[in-house]
Amino acid sequence: MATAIELASDPLQTILVATDFSETAGLALERALDIAIRHESAIALIHVMQPDLPIVASPEMIVVPPDYERLLREASSEGLAHAADRARQAGVRVREILEQGNPARQITACADEIQADLIMIGTRGNTGFKHLLLGSVAEEVVRIASQPVLTVHPGDDRPIEPVQTLLFPTDFSPTADYALGVATRLLAGSDKATILLVHTYNISPTVMPLGGFGNGVTPLFVENAQQLAEHATAPAAQSLRARGFEVEVLVARGDPAEIVTELAAERGVDVIVMGTRGHSKLRQILLGSTAERVVEHAPCPVMTVHAPPTND
């Protein structure tokens, strides 16, 4: 990992909170208020209307009032106003934004327009299907947003701020370097915060025969891989410690997503921050298998960070 990591310390200015008025969206707003109070941020609340009725088995059974879209707009405006009142009661500056169209596209376009520093969104929302862990809207927002996205899971009502323990998985890539700099913004003003700097590794199957079939990998390969990983993690740890952060380096062999989510649960982590692979349109590599699984299964909020665009 490069030693010249840009560690940001400026507070978050604007947080865009997407809401569909679900219970999980309410939790996302509460977590956003935690952060906004700490950073003295403003909140922009956005709801995207979808006037088109969903496809149902018996559409003839649905009676649509002639002024359906007007009623929907009024109900949406009322929902936004109610959420905004909650923010004002907490002493946070807030604005309401009502849009219409594709939710994920409208949310990310709005984030670009208002130059939001962070997007917050609840997973699952009103889908009602438990196997849709992210829900189509949250999943697409995480995939296409230029800004960091902080996802909040159903039932997660623990406050984030002040951040006491932040877990940062790294693969030593430039994207990870950039995400680490973004992660430190969450820690602005936090006292005695600990960063768990985690790297996981696997032994390539191509070396298995060297240990004898059926006997696993020789201890020498495991020891060498462990040492190399610890050495590669050292520059990042040194940069963070130089900035006054308490850093714990953890290197482990195994599946990255499993290790990260299990460690987050064991250590009571407040938030996980990790880099993602970029804006791929191929569904099977939306986030890379590790990031996608962490976002889905983590026991705490997860911030995903895309690397900034390059001139390549």
C-alpha positions in Angstrom: 0.0 0.0 0.0 1.3 3.5 -0.8 2.5 5.5 2.2 1.2 8.8 0.9 -2.4 8.4 2.0 -4.4 11.6 2.0 -6.2 11.5 5.3 -9.2 13.9 5.2 -10.2 15.7 8.4 -12.7 18.2 7.1 -16.3 17.6 8.3 -19.1 16.5 6.1 -21.0 19.5 4.8 -24.1 18.0 3.2 -25.7 14.5 3.7 -28.3 13.4 1.2 -30.8 11.0 2.9 -33.0 9.0 0.7 -36.4 7.9 2.1 -39.3 5.8 1.1 -41.0 6.4 4.4 -40.3 2.8 5.6 -39.1 1.9 9.1 -35.6 1.3 7.8 -35.6 4.7 6.0 -36.4 6.2 9.4 -33.4 4.4 10.9 -31.2 5.8 8.2 -32.4 9.3 9.0 -31.7 8.8 12.7 -28.1 7.6 11.9 -27.8 10.6 9.5 -28.8 12.9 12.4 -26.1 11.4 14.6 -23.5 12.3 12.0 -25.0 15.7 11.1 -24.9 16.8 14.7 -21.3 15.7 15.2 -20.1 17.4 11.9 -22.6 20.3 11.9 -23.8 19.1 8.6 -26.9 20.0 6.7 -29.3 17.2 5.6 -31.1 17.1 2.2 -34.1 14.7 2.4 -35.1 13.2 -1.0 -38.1 11.0 -1.9 -38.6 9.8 -5.5 -42.2 9.2 -6.5 -43.1 6.3 -8.8 -46.6 7.1 -10.1 -46.7 3.9 -12.3 -48.7 1.2 -10.5 -46.9 -2.1 -9.9 -47.7 -5.1 -12.1 -50.3 -7.2 -10.3 -52.1 -10.4 -11.1 -55.5 -8.9 -11.4 -55.2 -5.2 -12.4 -58.9 -5.0 -13.0 -59.4 -5.3 -9.2 -57.6 -2.0 -8.6 -59.6 1.2 -8.7 -57.3 4.1 -9.5 -58.7 7.6 -8.7 -58.5 10.1 -11.5 -56.3 12.4 -9.4 -54.0 9.6 -8.3 -50.8 11.4 -9.1 -51.9 14.5 -7.3 -52.8 12.4 -4.2 -49.5 10.6 -4.4 -47.6 13.9 -4.5 -49.6 15.3 -1.6 -48.9 12.2 0.5 -45.2 12.2 -0.5 -44.9 15.9 0.5 -46.5 15.2 3.8 -44.1 12.3 4.4 -41.1 14.5 3.6 -42.4 17.3 5.9 -42.8 14.8 8.7 -39.2 13.5 8.3 -37.9 17.1 8.0 -39.6 18.0 11.3 -37.7 15.3 13.0 -34.5 16.7 11.7 -35.4 20.2 12.8 -36.3 19.0 16.2 -32.7 17.6 16.4 -31.4 21.0 15.5 -30.2 20.0 12.1 -30.6 22.2 9.0 -32.7 20.4 6.4 -34.3 20.8 3.0 -36.9 18.6 1.3 -36.6 17.3 -2.3 -39.4 15.6 -4.1 -38.6 14.0 -7.4 -40.3 11.6 -9.8 -38.8 8.8 -11.9 -36.2 6.1 -11.4 -35.4 6.3 -7.7 -31.7 5.3 -7.9 -31.0 7.6 -10.9 -32.8 10.5 -9.3 -31.0 10.1 -6.0 -27.6 10.0 -7.5 -28.3 12.8 -9.9 -29.5 14.9 -6.9 -26.4 14.0 -4.9 -24.3 15.3 -7.8 -26.3 18.5 -8.2 -26.2 19.5 -4.6 -22.6 18.3 -4.2 -23.5 16.0 -1.3 -20.6 14.5 0.7 -22.4 11.4 1.6 -25.6 9.5 0.6 -27.5 7.6 3.3 -30.1 4.9 2.5 -31.8 2.1 4.2 -31.6 -1.4 2.8 -34.6 -3.5 1.8 -37.0 -0.5 2.2 -40.6 -1.5 1.3 -39.8 -4.4 -1.0 -41.2 -7.0 1.4 -39.1 -9.8 0.0 -36.5 -10.8 2.6 -34.2 -12.4 0.0 -33.8 -9.0 -1.7 -31.2 -8.0 1.0 -30.3 -4.7 -0.6 -33.5 -3.9 -2.5 -33.1 -2.8 -6.0 -32.9 0.9 -5.2 -30.2 0.7 -2.5 -28.3 -1.8 -4.6 -28.2 0.5 -7.7 -27.4 3.6 -5.6 -24.4 1.9 -4.1 -23.3 0.8 -7.6 -23.7 4.0 -9.5 -23.2 6.8 -7.0 -20.1 9.0 -7.2 -20.3 9.8 -3.5 -19.7 7.5 -0.6 -22.9 5.6 0.3 -23.7 4.6 3.9 -26.3 1.8 4.1 -28.3 1.1 7.2 -29.9 -2.3 7.8 -33.3 -3.1 9.2 -33.5 -3.1 13.0 -30.1 -1.4 13.4 -31.0 1.4 15.8 -27.6 1.8 17.5 -26.2 5.4 17.2 -23.1 5.7 15.0 -21.7 8.8 16.5 -19.3 9.2 18.1 -17.5 6.6 16.2 -15.5 4.5 18.6 -14.5 1.6 16.4 -14.2 1.7 12.6 -13.4 -1.4 10.6 -11.5 -0.9 7.4 -10.8 -3.9 5.2 -7.9 -3.3 2.7 -6.5 -5.0 -0.3 -3.7 -2.4 -0.7 -5.2 -1.1 -4.0 -5.5 2.6 -4.9 -9.2 2.3 -4.3 -8.5 1.1 -0.8 -6.1 4.0 -0.2 -8.7 6.5 -1.3 -11.4 4.9 0.8 -9.2 5.0 3.8 -8.8 8.8 3.4 -12.6 9.1 3.2 -13.0 6.9 6.3 -11.1 9.3 8.4 -13.7 12.0 7.7 -16.1 10.0 9.8 -13.7 10.3 12.7 -13.4 14.0 12.7 -13.9 15.1 16.3 -14.1 11.6 17.6 -11.9 11.0 20.7 -10.0 7.7 21.2 -11.5 6.1 18.1 -10.0 2.8 17.0 -9.4 1.8 13.4 -9.4 -1.9 12.8 -7.2 -2.3 9.7 -8.0 -5.7 8.3 -6.4 -7.6 5.5 -7.4 -11.1 4.5 -5.5 -13.5 2.2 -5.9 -16.9 0.6 -3.3 -19.3 -0.6 -3.7 -19.9 -4.4 -4.9 -23.4 -5.3 -1.9 -23.6 -7.7 0.4 -24.1 -4.7 -1.6 -26.9 -3.1 0.3 -29.7 -4.7 3.5 -28.5 -3.1 2.0 -29.4 0.2 0.9 -32.8 -0.9 -2.6 -33.5 -2.1 -5.0 -33.9 0.8 -2.5 -32.4 3.3 -3.4 -28.8 2.8 -0.9 -25.9 2.4 2.5 -26.3 4.1 3.1 -24.0 7.1 5.9 -22.3 5.2 3.5 -20.8 2.7 1.0 -19.7 5.3 3.8 -18.1 7.4 5.3 -16.3 4.3 1.8 -15.0 3.3 1.1 -13.8 6.8 4.4 -11.9 7.0 4.0 -10.3 3.5 0.5 -9.1 4.4 1.7 -7.7 7.7 4.5 -5.9 6.0 2.2 -4.5 3.3 -0.2 -3.2 6.0 2.4 -1.4 8.0 2.6 1.9 5.9 -1.1 2.5 6.3 -1.0 1.8 10.0 1.9 4.2 10.4 0.2 7.0 8.5 -2.9 6.6 10.7 -1.0 6.5 13.9 0.9 9.6 12.9 -2.4 11.4 12.7 -3.2 10.3 16.3 -5.5 7.4 15.5 -5.3 4.2 17.6 -4.8 1.4 15.0 -5.1 -2.3 15.4 -3.8 -4.4 12.5 -5.5 -7.7 11.9 -4.3 -10.1 9.2 -6.1 -13.3 8.7 -6.4 -16.2 6.2 -9.8 -17.0 4.8 -12.9 -15.6 3.1 -12.8 -11.8 3.3 -16.5 -11.2 3.6 -16.9 -13.8 6.3 -13.9 -12.5 8.3 -15.0 -8.9 8.1 -18.7 -9.5 9.1 -17.8 -11.9 11.9 -15.1 -9.5 13.2 -17.6 -6.6 13.1 -20.0 -8.6 15.2 -17.4 -9.7 17.7 -15.9 -6.3 18.2 -19.1 -4.3 18.3 -17.9 -2.2 15.3 -19.8 1.1 14.7 -19.2 1.3 11.0 -17.4 -0.6 8.2 -15.8 1.5 5.4 -14.5 -0.2 2.3 -13.6 0.6 -1.3 -15.5 -0.8 -4.2 -14.5 -1.7 -7.7 -16.2 1.1 -9.6 -19.2 1.6 -11.9 -19.4 -1.7 -13.6 -22.7 -2.3 -15.3 -22.4 -6.1 -15.2 -24.7 -7.2 -12.4 -22.5 -10.1 -11.4 -19.6 -7.8 -10.5 -21.6 -4.8 -9.2 -19.5 -4.4 -6.1 -17.2 -7.3 -6.3 -18.2 -10.3 -4.4 -16.6 -9.2 -1.1 -18.1 -5.7 -0.9 -21.5 -6.9 -2.0 -21.6 -9.6 0.7 -20.3 -7.3 3.4 -23.0 -4.8 2.6 -25.7 -7.5 2.7 -24.6 -9.3 5.8 -22.8 -6.8 8.1 -24.2 -6.3 11.6 -23.6 -2.5 11.4 -23.8 0.3 8.8 -21.4 0.0 5.8 -19.9 2.8 3.9 -18.9 2.0 0.3 -16.5 4.3 -1.5 -15.8 4.3 -5.2 -12.3 5.5 -6.3 -12.5 8.9 -8.0 -12.5 8.8 -11.8 -9.2 8.9 -13.6 -8.1 10.3 -16.9 -7.2 6.8 -18.2 
